[in-house]
Amino acid sequence: MDNTAQIDSWNGPSGLKWARDADQLDQMLQPFAAAVLEAAQPVAGEKVVDIGCGAGALSLAAALLGAQVTGVDVSVPLVELARRRAAVKAASTQFVVADASEWQPDQKTQLLISRFGVMFFADPVAAFANIRAGMSEDGRLAFACWRSLPENDWAMVPVLTALPFLKEPPKPSPPGAPGPFAFADSEYLHSILTKSGWNNVKVTPWNGSIQLPGLKAEDTATFMMEIGPLSRTIADQGIDPATVRQALIDKVRSLTGEAGATQLKAAAWIVEAVV
Ligand SMILES: C[S@@+](CC[C@H](N)C(=O)[O-])C[C@H]1O[C@@H](n2cnc3c(N)ncnc32)[C@H](O)[C@@H]1O
């Protein structure tokens, strides 16, 4: 399975940005770590694998509940950061640099978890079948993935604000293409899991608001330009970021509440299944 493009990206620009902004991203995405753990209910001593663990926030949260967690991720900079964070917390975790579509654990996994780390496989059916092969007979999974871009204002508002400054509107990704919104269609998501052998698939909508990083409009605007679909559009079209920056700052000011932080609508699926 050729995941080269994603592996390069997560060891290049995306991985370096996610590592640099890890603390801020963890604050923004904390509600989803909570939702995954609420669905997963890790038990002390259980062998847990966190797929696409990134800088390890979800792995560390599960380890704090007593689970023995292995985080798997293709990104060297993010795994190195996860290891440093785990050392500080003396957490019962290990982190492996590997492509989860091919990697197998030494011992069977009882619980698979992920926060936005499973939407990047070139062949998702083969990847989820490989992951399932590493599970114990009573294994289960719980993960979070995004619904569609238009349902996620945190990602859509920056694109719409920047639209007048772009050479052309960003081309929508083909349905199911590897990327953050690959599993937006719940029927497609359901079919990936059932075709790869998982059972009792349950897909529950998560609706809410998330707080974007930055207490100053300038900082939130910088975040909007650097993370999410707008960053790729700016890079792909060779746009000078300075041309969209002021429009984003003005937009953030119009959205920011009295607390000085920008809250935008987010929509995800919380997915559960058993082996
Ligand atoms: C959106 S980030 C989420 C990171 C982390 N789970 C979090 O919530 O902060 C997606 C992660 O999936 C990882 N990833 C992408 N393709 C992967 C693959 N084939 N195997 C393992 N990890 C992968 C990336 O390196 C990245 O760390």
The ligand as an ORCA input file, in Angstrom:
! r2SCAN-3c Opt
* xyz 0 1
  C      -4.309     14.948     12.383
  S      -2.890     14.182     13.076
  C      -3.532     13.623     14.645
  C      -2.429     13.378     15.642
  C      -2.895     12.955     17.046
  N      -3.701     11.758     17.000
  C      -3.622     14.075     17.729
  O      -4.830     13.980     17.927
  O      -2.965     15.065     18.094
  C      -2.815     12.682     12.121
  C      -1.667     11.761     12.501
  O      -1.778     10.544     11.748
  C      -0.461     10.134     11.412
  N      -0.515      9.186     10.281
  C      -0.841      9.447      8.991
  N      -0.767      8.325      8.247
  C      -0.404      7.319      9.087
  C      -0.151      5.920      8.925
  N      -0.277      5.325      7.719
  N       0.232      5.196     10.008
  C       0.380      5.794     11.217
  N       0.167      7.121     11.429
  C      -0.222      7.870     10.387
  C       0.261     11.439     11.121
  O       1.658     11.320     11.153
  C      -0.294     12.340     12.216
  O       0.494     12.321     13.370
*
